[in-house]
Amino acid sequence: MDEQVLAAMARWPNVPDVYGWLSLSARGIWHLHPDGHGWDASGLRNADASATGASAPDPVGEPITSPQIAAFIGRNYASAPNGQWYFQNGPQRVYVRLDAAPWILHTEQAPQGAPGLATHAGRPYGPVTHWWFDEAGRLFAQAGQGAGMIEGRDLPPLLERLRVEGKPLIRILEEGHWDEWLRSDRLHPSLDGAAPVPLGLLPAGREADRLGFVPKPRPDAKIPA
């Protein structure tokens, strides 16, 4: 974190946390919710949906387009032990609604020429310890930094780079029956020659629990099972 942020935390240690003001989209863009209603952090059902019992869609919010502000948020973005993620804004924690995962991942070519993955905040990501597909075909990764999702435009080239016994993963997926392979945990792709790691299928409705993060933080949120 920035030195001035650490200094502010030490100087004002008891500033209340806030919820509902910031979200991270599936494209890796920070969104501001000026009314503080980015999601229902209290757990109460949205009044507009009370008649049908359905959940109201989460508001999109206003995209943060300033590179300086986005970089500041990214440098001071971290996770709590209970799986909630937050932006440390000076002395105050601003908890983040996650529309896909804590990290949105992009393929990256390092200055030395070594390929890799980078987060939406510009940080190196990996090594990956597990890959996951969900039932919508999105690819997630698990690493020491936390769970990440490959941004859609980066997925096709990454599937070419992931190899199973030397064969591009995309070719295996095109051959069919890949869902059976995923459910049996038989696929162990290697990224750019690294050690092979498992590739599995995320159970529907349990994606965040399996990946270990809280999509909509609340003051009383529990550690994901």
Backbone hydrogen bonds in HBPLUS format (Angstrom, degrees):
<---DONOR---> <-ACCEPTOR-->    atom                        ^
c    i                          cat <-CA-CA->   ^        H-A-AA   ^      H-
h    n   atom  resd res      DA  || num        DHA   H-A  angle D-A-AA Bond
n    s   type  num  typ     dist DA aas  dist angle  dist       angle   num
A0005-VAL N   A0002-ASP O   3.07 MM   3  5.22 126.3  2.37  99.0 113.0     1
A0006-LEU N   A0002-ASP O   3.07 MM   4  6.44 161.1  2.11 156.0 160.5     2
A0007-ALA N   A0003-GLU O   2.90 MM   4  6.15 154.5  1.97 149.3 156.9     3
A0008-ALA N   A0004-GLN O   3.00 MM   4  6.14 151.3  2.08 136.3 143.6     4
A0009-MET N   A0005-VAL O   2.95 MM   4  6.24 153.8  2.02 150.9 158.0     5
A0010-ALA N   A0006-LEU O   3.11 MM   4  6.36 153.2  2.18 143.9 150.3     6
A0011-ARG N   A0007-ALA O   2.98 MM   4  6.20 148.7  2.08 144.4 153.4     7
A0012-TRP N   A0008-ALA O   2.91 MM   4  5.97 160.3  1.95 152.2 156.2     8
A0018-VAL N   A0093-ARG O   3.01 MM  75  6.41 159.3  2.06 166.1 172.7     9
A0095-TYR N   A0018-VAL O   3.01 MM  77  6.28 163.6  2.04 169.7 164.9    10
A0038-GLY N   A0020-GLY O   2.75 MM  18  4.33 150.2  1.84 123.5 128.7    11
A0033-HIS N   A0021-TRP O   2.88 MM  12  4.65 154.3  1.94 131.7 129.6    12
A0097-ARG N   A0022-LEU O   3.03 MM  75  6.46 162.4  2.06 144.0 146.2    13
A0023-SER N   A0031-HIS O   2.89 MM   8  5.11 151.0  1.98 146.1 153.2    14
A0031-HIS N   A0023-SER O   2.78 MM   8  5.11 156.2  1.83 150.6 152.4    15
A0024-LEU N   A0097-ARG O   2.83 MM  73  6.22 154.2  1.89 171.0 179.8    16
A0099-ASP N   A0024-LEU O   3.03 MM  75  6.08 170.3  2.04 168.2 170.0    17
A0025-SER N   A0029-ILE O   2.96 MM   4  5.28 172.7  1.97 145.1 146.7    18
A0028-GLY N   A0025-SER O   2.98 MM   3  5.26 163.3  2.01 111.8 115.6    19
A0064-ILE N   A0030-TRP O   2.89 MM  34  5.61 164.8  1.92 155.3 152.6    20
A0032-LEU N   A0062-GLU O   2.79 MM  30  5.05 164.9  1.82 145.8 142.5    21
A0062-GLU N   A0032-LEU O   2.79 MM  30  5.05 167.9  1.80 152.3 152.9    22
A0036-GLY N   A0033-HIS O   2.83 MM   3  5.44 163.0  1.86 124.9 130.6    23
A0041-ALA N   A0039-TRP O   3.08 MM   2  5.81 121.2  2.44 109.3  93.2    24
A0043-GLY N   A0040-ASP O   3.16 MM   3  5.66 159.7  2.20 113.0 118.9    25
A0049-ALA N   A0046-ASN O   3.00 MM   3  5.50 148.0  2.10 112.3 121.7    26
A0050-SER N   A0047-ALA O   3.21 MM   3  5.13 160.5  2.25 102.2 108.1    27
A0053-GLY N   A0049-ALA O   2.89 MM   4  5.80 142.7  2.03 155.3 167.4    28
A0070-ALA N   A0066-SER O   2.98 MM   4  6.17 171.7  1.99 161.6 164.2    29
A0071-ALA N   A0067-PRO O   2.91 MM   4  5.95 154.4  1.97 141.1 148.3    30
A0072-PHE N   A0068-GLN O   2.98 MM   4  6.17 150.7  2.07 141.4 149.5    31
A0073-ILE N   A0069-ILE O   2.95 MM   4  6.25 160.6  1.99 154.6 158.9    32
A0074-GLY N   A0070-ALA O   2.95 MM   4  6.13 161.7  1.99 146.3 151.9    33
A0075-ARG N   A0071-ALA O   2.95 MM   4  6.15 151.1  2.03 147.4 154.0    34
A0076-ASN N   A0073-ILE O   3.11 MM   3  5.28 134.4  2.32 100.7 113.2    35
A0088-GLN N   A0076-ASN O   2.82 MM  12  5.43 168.9  1.83 165.6 164.9    36
A0078-ALA N   A0086-TYR O   2.97 MM   8  5.67 163.1  1.99 163.1 168.7    37
A0086-TYR N   A0078-ALA O   2.88 MM   8  5.67 165.2  1.90 165.1 168.8    38
A0080-ALA N   A0084-GLN O   2.73 MM   4  5.39 167.2  1.75 170.1 174.3    39
A0083-GLY N   A0080-ALA O   3.10 MM   3  5.73 155.1  2.16 127.8 127.2    40
A0214-VAL N   A0083-GLY O   2.86 MM 131  5.45 150.7  1.94 138.7 132.5    41
A0096-VAL N   A0085-TRP O   2.96 MM  11  5.79 168.9  1.97 148.6 147.8    42
A0087-PHE N   A0094-VAL O   2.83 MM   7  5.04 161.9  1.86 137.8 142.0    43
A0094-VAL N   A0087-PHE O   2.83 MM   7  5.04 161.5  1.86 144.6 150.8    44
A0089-ASN N   A0092-GLN O   2.76 MM   3  5.22 140.2  1.91 178.6 167.2    45
A0092-GLN N   A0089-ASN O   3.19 MM   3  5.22 164.8  2.21 121.1 119.5    46
A0098-LEU N   A0215-PRO O   2.79 MM 117  4.71 162.0  1.82 140.3 146.5    47
A0103-TRP N   A0147-ALA O   3.25 MM  44  6.36 136.5  2.45 141.8 150.9    48
A0149-MET N   A0103-TRP O   2.89 MM  46  6.40 148.4  1.99 151.8 158.5    49
A0120-HIS N   A0104-ILE O   2.73 MM  16  5.24 109.0  2.24 144.7 164.5    50
A0105-LEU N   A0149-MET O   2.75 MM  44  5.69 171.7  1.75 145.6 148.5    51
A0151-GLU N   A0105-LEU O   2.96 MM  46  5.75 176.9  1.96 154.6 154.1    52
A0106-HIS N   A0118-ALA O   2.80 MM  12  5.32 158.2  1.85 158.7 165.8    53
A0118-ALA N   A0106-HIS O   2.89 MM  12  5.32 157.8  1.94 152.7 159.2    54
A0108-GLU N   A0116-GLY O   3.05 MM   8  5.28 152.6  2.12 143.0 137.2    55
A0116-GLY N   A0108-GLU O   3.02 MM   8  5.28 135.8  2.22 158.0 155.1    56
A0110-ALA N   A0114-ALA O   3.00 MM   4  5.27 156.1  2.06 143.9 145.1    57
A0113-GLY N   A0110-ALA O   2.80 MM   3  5.21 159.7  1.84 117.3 123.8    58
A0125-TYR N   A0117-LEU O   2.95 MM   8  5.30 152.8  2.03 140.6 135.1    59
A0119-THR N   A0123-ARG O   2.82 MM   4  5.26 157.4  1.87 150.4 157.9    60
A0122-GLY N   A0119-THR O   2.90 MM   3  5.18 162.1  1.93 115.0 117.6    61
A0129-THR N   A0142-GLN O   2.76 MM  13  5.70 170.3  1.77 161.7 165.1    62
A0142-GLN N   A0130-HIS O   2.87 MM  12  5.20 141.5  2.02 158.6 160.6    63
A0131-TRP N   A0198-PRO O   2.87 MM  67  6.15 169.9  1.88 159.8 162.9    64
A0200-GLY N   A0131-TRP O   2.97 MM  69  6.39 157.5  2.02 142.1 143.8    65
A0132-TRP N   A0140-PHE O   2.87 MM   8  4.96 156.3  1.93 142.3 140.9    66
A0140-PHE N   A0132-TRP O   2.66 MM   8  4.96 173.0  1.66 160.2 162.9    67
A0133-PHE N   A0200-GLY O   2.91 MM  67  6.35 157.6  1.96 157.9 162.6    68
A0202-LEU N   A0133-PHE O   2.80 MM  69  6.06 167.7  1.81 161.5 165.3    69
A0134-ASP N   A0138-ARG O   3.00 MM   4  5.54 146.7  2.11 147.8 157.5    70
A0137-GLY N   A0134-ASP O   2.99 MM   3  5.48 164.2  2.02 118.0 121.5    71
A0150-ILE N   A0139-LEU O   2.89 MM  11  5.70 168.7  1.90 167.9 171.5    72
A0141-ALA N   A0148-GLY O   2.74 MM   7  5.14 157.3  1.79 148.2 152.4    73
A0148-GLY N   A0141-ALA O   2.91 MM   7  5.14 158.2  1.96 146.4 149.3    74
A0146-GLY N   A0143-ALA O   2.94 MM   3  5.43 162.5  1.97 118.6 124.5    75
A0154-ASP N   A0151-GLU O   2.81 MM   3  5.50 143.9  1.94 124.6 135.6    76
A0155-LEU N   A0152-GLY O   3.21 MM   3  5.32 157.8  2.27 103.7 110.4    77
A0158-LEU N   A0154-ASP O   3.27 MM   4  6.30 149.4  2.37 142.9 151.6    78
A0159-LEU N   A0155-LEU O   2.96 MM   4  6.18 154.3  2.02 160.0 167.0    79
A0160-GLU N   A0157-PRO O   3.25 MM   3  5.17 134.5  2.47  91.8 104.0    80
A0161-ARG N   A0157-PRO O   3.21 MM   4  6.52 142.5  2.36 137.8 147.5    81
A0161-ARG N   A0158-LEU O   2.97 MM   3  4.96 120.3  2.34  94.8 110.3    82
A0162-LEU N   A0158-LEU O   2.90 MM   4  6.19 145.1  2.02 154.4 163.9    83
A0170-ILE N   A0159-LEU O   3.25 MM  11  5.10 147.5  2.36 129.8 126.9    84
A0169-LEU N   A0162-LEU O   2.75 MM   7  5.53 158.1  1.79 161.0 156.8    85
A0163-ARG N   A0190-SER O   2.93 MM  27  5.19 165.4  1.95 143.9 147.5    86
A0190-SER N   A0163-ARG O   2.73 MM  27  5.19 151.1  1.81 142.7 151.7    87
A0164-VAL N   A0167-LYS O   2.82 MM   3  5.13 161.1  1.85 145.6 147.9    88
A0167-LYS N   A0164-VAL O   3.05 MM   3  5.13 165.2  2.07 109.2 112.6    89
A0171-ARG N   A0168-PRO O   3.04 MM   3  5.56 135.7  2.24 110.6 121.4    90
A0172-ILE N   A0169-LEU O   3.05 MM   3  5.16 118.1  2.45  98.8 113.8    91
A0173-LEU N   A0169-LEU O   3.01 MM   4  6.34 157.9  2.06 155.8 162.0    92
A0174-GLU N   A0170-ILE O   3.04 MM   4  6.22 147.9  2.15 139.9 148.2    93
A0175-GLU N   A0171-ARG O   3.21 MM   4  6.42 129.9  2.48 136.9 148.7    94
A0175-GLU N   A0172-ILE O   3.19 MM   3  5.23 137.6  2.38  96.0 107.6    95
A0176-GLY N   A0173-LEU O   3.31 MM   3  5.67 159.7  2.36 106.7 112.5    96
A0181-TRP N   A0177-HIS O   3.42 MM   4  6.81 155.7  2.49 144.7 150.9    97
A0182-LEU N   A0178-TRP O   2.87 MM   4  6.16 156.0  1.93 150.8 157.5    98
A0183-ARG N   A0179-ASP O   2.99 MM   4  6.17 160.5  2.03 146.2 150.8    99
A0184-SER N   A0180-GLU O   3.15 MM   4  6.30 142.5  2.30 140.2 149.7   100
A0186-ARG N   A0181-TRP O   3.15 MM   5  5.40 168.4  2.16 152.7 153.4   101
A0185-ASP N   A0182-LEU O   3.09 MM   3  5.03 156.2  2.15 100.7 108.1   102
A0199-LEU N   A0187-LEU O   2.89 MM  12  5.47 133.0  2.12 168.4 157.5   103
A0197-VAL N   A0189-PRO O   3.09 MM   8  5.94 156.8  2.15 151.2 149.7   104
A0194-ALA N   A0191-LEU O   3.06 MM   3  5.44 165.1  2.08 116.5 121.3   105
A0206-ARG N   A0203-PRO O   3.04 MM   3  5.49 161.0  2.08 134.3 136.3   106
A0210-ARG N   A0206-ARG O   2.92 MM   4  6.09 166.9  1.94 159.3 162.4   107
A0211-LEU N   A0207-GLU O   2.97 MM   4  6.18 153.0  2.04 149.6 157.6   108
A0212-GLY N   A0208-ALA O   2.76 MM   4  5.84 118.9  2.13 140.6 155.9   109
A0213-PHE N   A0208-ALA O   3.15 MM   5  5.47 163.2  2.18 140.1 145.2   110
A0212-GLY N   A0209-ASP O   3.25 MM   3  5.06 142.9  2.39  92.8 103.4   111
A0221-ALA N   A0218-ARG O   3.14 MM   3  5.17 169.8  2.15 116.6 115.8   112
